[in-house]
Amino acid sequence: MSRSRSVAHLVVAAAFVALAAGALLATARTPASPSTRVVGAASRRASGTSPRAGVRSTTSTTSPLAVFRSRPGAPSPYLAPGSNPSVLPGDVLVADEGNNRLVVVNPEGRIVWQFPQPGNLAPGTTFLSPDDAFFSSTGTQIIATEESDQVVSLIDVARKKILWRYGTPGLPGSGPNQLSNPDDAMLLPNHDVVIADIKNCSILVTRVGLHTPIQRIGIQDTNCYHQPPLRFGSPNGAFPLPDGNYLVTEINGDWVDEMTPSGRILWSTHPPGVAYPSDTNQVSPGVYMTVDYSTPGQIVEFNRSGRLLWRYGPTSGPGELRTPSLCEPIPTNGDILCNDDGNDRVIVVDPRTNRIVWQYGHDGVAGRAPGYLSGPDGVDLAPPHSFLMRHASTIGLPGPSCASGLPLGACTVFPAR
């Protein structure tokens, strides 16, 4: 979720700044209008129902992560005061970018897994600035994106070993085994890997074990503006949806698109009042969530017409967000798990009260000791509640294809190698 932080991208995004006024962490905010808190999101949360009703949760009986599923107990001294471990259904995977590591933190605030540790990396191999990480649909692997190092890594959870990589570390490019600021790699159940290739203005699909693409949606040039599927305005995420499609976020111009795996665009909209959209995903049918990678930042829920449904965006105090890059709903209670990059923390927000109810990390203080993070830029729940495991029944089509009638160059399927 680390964005392509080039000056050009930020200048374009800045033109769309329209932040909503917020309040302090300790006080529940008044919404922008009465209707925005009752459409979809608020009524569902008030009832306590899961926002993922009807979406199958898949538990892997062979997953080594069973050891992570501890029942919440008393918070450790490493959590922020007032944190409630019971708001989390299990442990949390954090891409701790500034510390060049992945950690799994339990609800009580203790690190129960970490990568890499001494001996985990082969001689000459680096693991630098991981900015996104997601458990595989089986829970046995983690797909991590090292955006600033131009590589995606697949990690075996139990053995703590890198199994496969795509990209040439340190060398951005557009040829085989090259990426240019990759973001939010998604490992599908059929072993395809979907990558938002930010500075190549396109969505790339490859497969575990290969070092060549199997499909690219987008013409692959450096003119990153909104013209999907021919090109995308610096795409920083292609998140699977329960219907088998993808939700693509475009930084430039503040766009979100629903796209089929074959490249057909079903709709596009502007997340309302957002300067720098990041990592949009679905909350419930017809309700979507994005974060604004700005300071102050915000969390915004909206529908496909761009109508505001809910917003969290305090502009001062302990509730203020600083360049947050990913938030996703917790499927068991409707709370929201976020990494607040610029504040060096991972938090849970209760949208019923607009309060932070759980926090790991110290506000604006980077560190590596227990209780500290440094620019965390990616987050995922541990299985069986992890993002890709929740979508395992619908993602991963038999193979790449291109829809008919697309503009020339918008979709390319590459020969099998």
N, C-alpha and C positions, 0 to 999 in steps of 0.2 A: 503494500500500500504506500510505499514511498512513492511520491509522485515524480514525474519528470519535472525537476525543479528549475528548468531553464528560465532565464529572464524573459524570453519571448513568450513562453506559456503563461507566466505570471502576469505579464502585461495584458495579454488578451483576456485572461480571466478577470483581472481587476475591473474591467469595464462593466462587469455584470454584478458588482457588489451591491447588495441590497439587504443588509443584515437586519434581522428583527431585534427589537429591544428585549433584553432579558432581565432577570432578577437574580438575587443572591441564592447560593446553594441551599441555605437553610429555609427559604421561603418558597412555597409553591407559586408558580407563575400564573398570571392571568393570560389566557390564550389570545391570539390576535383577533379572533371573533368567536362568539359563542359556538357557532356551527363547527369550527375547526376541531373542537375537542370531542364531538359526538359522532362524527362521520367515521365509521369503520373502526378506527383505532381505539378511541376512548370507550365506546360502548363494549367492545370486546374485552378490553383490559378490566373494566369495572366488574365484569362477570367472572373474571379469573380463568377464562377459557384459553386454551392454547392457540396461538396465532397460526400454528401449522396443522390445524385439524384436517384430517384426511390424508396427510402426507406420511408415508410409512417410515418409521424409524427402524433401522437395520442394525442389529447387534451381532458382532462377529464373535463366535464362541471361542475362536482361537486367538483373539487379539491379546497381545501382551499388556494392553492397557487396562485389563481388568484390575490390576493393582492400583490404578489411579482412582478408581471409583469409590473413594472413601466417603462415609457419611459425614456431613458437616458437623463439627463440634465447636468448641470455644475458639474464638479468633486468637491467632498468635500475636506476639508483639510486633510482627512485621507488617500487619495490616494497618491502614489508617484508622484512627479512633472512630468509633461508631459503625464500623463495617459489620455487616450481618452475613456470615458464611452461608446461611440457609437460602439465600437468594440464588445461589448457584446450584445446578443439578449435579455438578461434578467438577473436575479439574479444568484448568484453562491453559492452553498453549499460547505462548507469547513469543513473537519474533522480536527479540531484544537487540535491535539493530546496532545501537551504539556500542554494545558489548560483544558484537560478533558471535551471538549465541542464540539458541532456542532454549526456552525453559518451559516446564510444565509446573504450574503453581496450583496447589490445592485450595479449596475454599477457605481454609484457615490461614492461608498465607505462607505456606512452606513450599519450597522447591522440591519436587519429587522426581524430576527427570531433567537432564541437561545435556545439550549437544552443542559443540564438541567438548570432550574432555580429553586429557592427555592420552594419546594412543589411538584416538578415534579416527584421525585423518591419516591417509597414506602420505609417505614422504613427498614433499613438494606440493601437496594439495592445500589450498586455503579454503576458508569458509568466512566470507567477508560481508558485513552489513546486510544480514537477512532482513528483508522488509515485509515479507509475507510468508505465512506457513499455514498449511491445512493438512489435517489427517486425511488419508485415503479413505475410500468407501468401505474398506475392510478394517481400518483402524491399525493396520500393521506397519504402515509407512507414512511418511510426512513429505509433502512436496513443498519446497522452500524456494523463494525467488530472491536472488541477490541482485537487485536492480542495478546498483551502481557498479557491480562487477560483471554485468552482462551475462549472467548464467542462471540456470534453474537446476536445482539438485533434488534428487530423490533419496530419502534417508530411511533405512531400516530401523524401526523404533527399538526392537529388542537388542539388536547387535550394535546399534549406534554407528552404522557405516553408511557411506555414500554409495548407492547402488548404480546410479546413472546420472549423467549430467547432459544438459543441452545448452550450447553457447560456448564461446571462447572467453575464458576469464580475462577481464581487463580490456577486451578488444571489441568495441561495438561494431556492428556491421549488418548487412542484409543478405549475405550469402548463406550457403548450407552451414549449419552449426554456428550461426551467428544471430545475435539479437541486439536491439538497440533500446536500452532501458526497458527490459521486460517487467511485467507487473502481474500479480495475482494468478500465477499458474494454477490450473485446476486439473487434477488427475482423475480421469473418468474411469468407470468400472471396466471398460473395454481396453484400458491402458493407453488411450489417447490422452494427450496433454494439450490443453487449450491455454494460450498465452496472449495477453494483451501486449502487443509489441509497440510500445508508445511512440518512439521516434521514427518507426517505420510506418506509422499511421494505419495499422492493420491488425487483424487477429490471426495469429499463427496457430496451426495444429500440427503437432508431431506425435510420435509414439515412443513409449519407453523402449529403449534399446537402439533407437535410430538416432542419427545425427544429421538428418535431413528433414525438411518439412513434408507433410503429406497433404496439407491444404493450407491455403492462405485466403482470407477474406479481406479484400482491400487491394489496391493497385500497388502498394508498397513503394511509396515515394516519401519525400520529406515535406510535402505540402499538407500539413495536418489541419484540415478544416472539415466542417460537417458536410459530408456528402456521402452518407452510407448507402449501399455497401461498397461504393467505389473507393472511398477513403474515409477515415475517421479523424475527428479533431483531438488528437493525442489521447487515444483510448487507454484508460488506466484500470479497466476491469471488464471481464466478460463472465458474469456469474451465472451458473446454471439456475434455471427456473423449474418448478415442479411440472410444467407442461412439456419439458424437454428442450425448450428454447434457451436463449442467453439474454441477459440484461447487460448491455454494453454502456459504460459511462465514458463520455467524452469531455475532457477538461476544457478545451477551447470552445467557447460559446455556450457552455453549461447545457449539455444535452444528455439524455438517457434514451436508449433505443431498445426495443425488444426485437431480437433477430433469431430466425431459425438457424439450425446448424448448416443449412445449405446457402445461407446468405440473404434470405428474403427479409426485408425490414417490415415489421407489422405495425409499429408506431414509434414516434419520437416525441419527446416533450422536454421542456425546461423544468428542472427542479426549482420550485419557486424561491426567489430571493437568495440564490446561492451563487457565490463568486467562483468557487473552485470545487466542483463536485468530485466525489471520491467513492468508489467501491459501492455502487448502488446494488441493493439486493431486495428481495421480496419479503414483506412482513406477513401478508395474508393475500388471498386472491384480490387483485386490483389495488393493493396498497403496497407502496414501495418506500424504501428508506435510503437516503444518501447522507453523507456528511460533507461539511464545508471545510476544506483544508485551508483555513484562514485563521487569523487571530483578531478578535475572538471568533471561534468556530461555532458551528451549530450542527444539530441533528434535525433533519427535516423528513417528514412523511408526506407523501403526495400520491395522487392517482395519475393515470396515464394521460389525462388532459392537463396535467400540471397544476391541479388544484391543491392548495395547502390543506393538509389534514391535521398536522401537529408539528410543533417546532419546539426544540429546546436550544436556547442560546443566550444564557446569561452573559452580560458584557463586563462584569467585574465580579470580584469575590472568588471564593474557593470553587464555585460551580462553573467558572469561566473555562471554556475549552481553548486550547492553543494548538492549532494545526492538527486536529484529529483526522485520522485517515480511514478508519473502518469502524462501523457499528453494525451489529446484527442482533435480531431478537433472540431472546432465550426462549426456547420452545415450551418450557414447562410453566412459565408464569407471565410471559409478556414483557418482562423487564428487558433492558437493552445493555448488551456488553460492548464496550468501546475501548479502543486504544487512543489515548490522548497524548499524541507524540510529544508535542512541545512542553507538556507538563510532566513528562517522564513517568507516566502512570497508566494503569489499566483500571477501568471503572465499570460499575454497573449503575445505570440510571433507572429509577422507577418512574415511568411516565405518568402514573396516577398522581404523584406528588411533585414531580420534577425535582427530585432530590437524588444525589449520589448516595447509594446504600451499601456500596462495597468498593474498596480501593486498595490496590497494591501498587506501591511506588510513592515517593515523596514529591510533593508539588514543586515542580521546577528544579529539582535537585537530582542530577544524574549520579549514578553509582552502580557498583557491582555487588556490594555486600547484600546479605539477606534483607529483603524489604525494599531494595532499590532496583531501578531499571534505568536505561539510558536510551531515550528516544524510541520507545517501543512502537513498532510500525505495522504489526500484524497480530491478529488474535483469532483463536478458534476454540470452541468447547471440545473437551475430550470425548471420545466415543462413550456411549452411543448417541450423544447429542451433537456431534460434530457436523459441520456444514455439509460436507460431501456424503456423509453417511445418511443424513436425513433425506438427501435427494437421490440415493442410490437406485431407487426403483424406476426413475424416469430419465436419468442422464446416461449418455454413452450409446450412441447409435451404432449400427453395424459397421459403417465406414463413411468416409468423406464423400460428399457429392455437392453439386452446384445446382441451385434452382434455375429454372428456365427463365429467360427474359431479363437477366441481370445485365447491367452495363458491361461493355467489353473490358476485361481485366479485373472485374469486381470479385471474382471467385476463381481460384485456380486449384485444381487437384493434381498433385504431382505423381509421376509414375512410381509404382512400387519398387523399392530397392532392396 
